[in-house]
């Protein structure tokens, strides 16, 4: 059985894949300002995850990847 942290990481991974599919596979044009905000959230999440000390916050990762995902979903409305 997967741990709570494992499930949270799996959800983050699924959101990241959704973002990748939205941007690359659907080839949807996005305003540069929106793309900048999506990239900013994702780069902050990656920056936290790659902390050399190995310390990262799942809450922070969820927040930043979730924000990037929400920006793309809101764009479609």
N, C-alpha and C positions, 0 to 999 in steps of 0.2 A: 504494500500500500504506500502511496506517495505521501510524503509529509506535507504539512501546511505550507512550508516555505517552497517545497517543490511544486505544489499546485500554483502558488503565486508566481513563481518563475515561469511556469508553463503558460500562464495567462499573459504575462509580459511578452513572452516569445510569440504567442499567437497574435497579439496586437501589433508587434513589430512586423510580422509576416503580412498582416492585413495592410499595414502602411506601405510596405514594399510593393505589394500587389497593386494597390491603388495608384501609386506613383509610376511604377514601371509597366505593368501589364496593361492597364487600362489607358495609358498614355493620355491622361486627362491634363489639360492645361491648367496651371494654377497661377494666381497672381504672385509676383515675386515676394511680396510682404508675407503672404501666407506660407510660402515655401521656406522663407527665412525663419519664421516662428516654429515650423515643424522641425527643421534642421537644428535649431537652437535647443529645443526640448530633447531631441534624440542625442545630440552631442553631449548634453549635460548628463543624461542617463549613462552613456558610454563612459564618460569621464569618471563618474562615480564608481561604476562597475570595475574599472581598470585601476583603481587605487592600488598602488604597489604594496600597501600594508595588508591588502586583502579584506579591508573593511568596506562594506557598502551597505546602504540602507534599502531594503526591499520597498519600504514605503516611498522613498524618493524615486526609485526606479519606476514603481507603479504610477506615481504622479506624473513624471516627465513623459513616459511612453504613452500613458493615458491621455495627457494633454495633446501630444502630437496626433494621436488617433482621433481625438475629438475635433481638432481643428480640421481634419480632412472630412469628417462626417458632417460637421456644420456647413462646410463649403458646399456640400451636395444638396443642402436643403433649399 
